Amino acid sequence: MDGDERMAGHHRLLSVRAHLLERAGDTAGAYEHYRRAAKSTAGLAEQRYLEARASRVRTPRPHASS
């Protein structure tokens, strides 16, 4: 999809890529793509949501104790 001019750099493509990177355990990559997606959208609600997702993957989550 990167080769499609209509989608390259689009916030939705960036946010999907961020989500997939997050699921794969690449939190640094997910953070970067969530931030890029947030900067690429004009909607304030979407910006806030994507910034919150970026913040969540950047903040280490505590491990559950056994």
C-alpha positions as CSV (number, residue, x, y, z in Angstrom):
1,M,0.0,0.0,0.0
2,D,3.0,2.3,0.4
3,G,3.2,2.5,-3.4
4,D,-0.4,3.8,-3.7
5,E,-0.2,7.6,-3.8
6,R,-3.7,7.8,-2.2
7,M,-2.6,5.8,0.9
8,A,1.1,6.6,1.3
9,G,1.5,8.6,4.5
10,H,-2.2,8.5,5.3
11,H,-3.0,8.5,9.0
12,R,-5.1,5.3,8.8
13,L,-2.3,3.3,7.1
14,L,0.2,4.6,9.7
15,S,-2.1,3.7,12.6
16,V,-2.8,0.2,11.3
17,R,1.0,-0.3,10.9
18,A,1.5,1.0,14.4
19,H,-1.1,-1.5,15.7
20,L,0.5,-4.4,13.9
21,L,3.9,-3.4,15.2
22,E,2.5,-3.2,18.7
23,R,1.0,-6.7,18.4
24,A,4.4,-8.0,17.2
25,G,6.1,-6.5,20.2
26,D,7.9,-3.7,18.4
27,T,6.9,-0.9,20.8
28,A,9.5,1.6,19.5
29,G,8.2,1.1,15.9
30,A,4.6,1.3,17.1
31,Y,5.3,4.5,19.1
32,E,6.8,6.2,16.0
33,H,4.0,5.2,13.7
34,Y,1.3,6.2,16.2
35,R,3.0,9.6,16.5
36,R,3.2,10.0,12.8
37,A,-0.4,9.0,12.4
38,A,-1.4,11.6,15.0
39,K,0.4,14.3,13.2
40,S,-1.1,13.3,9.9
41,T,-4.8,13.6,10.9
42,A,-6.8,16.8,11.1
43,G,-9.3,15.4,13.6
44,L,-8.7,16.5,17.1
45,A,-10.4,13.4,18.6
46,E,-8.2,11.1,16.4
47,Q,-5.1,13.0,17.3
48,R,-5.8,12.5,21.0
49,Y,-6.6,8.9,20.6
50,L,-3.4,8.2,18.6
51,E,-1.3,10.2,21.0
52,A,-2.8,8.2,23.9
53,R,-1.9,4.9,22.1
54,A,1.6,6.2,21.5
55,S,2.0,7.1,25.2
56,R,0.6,3.7,26.2
57,V,3.2,1.8,24.1
58,R,6.0,4.0,25.3
59,T,5.2,3.6,29.0
60,P,6.4,0.2,30.3
61,R,3.6,-1.8,31.7
62,P,4.2,-3.6,35.1
63,H,4.5,-7.3,34.8
64,A,2.0,-9.4,36.8
65,S,3.6,-11.1,39.8
66,S,3.0,-14.8,40.4
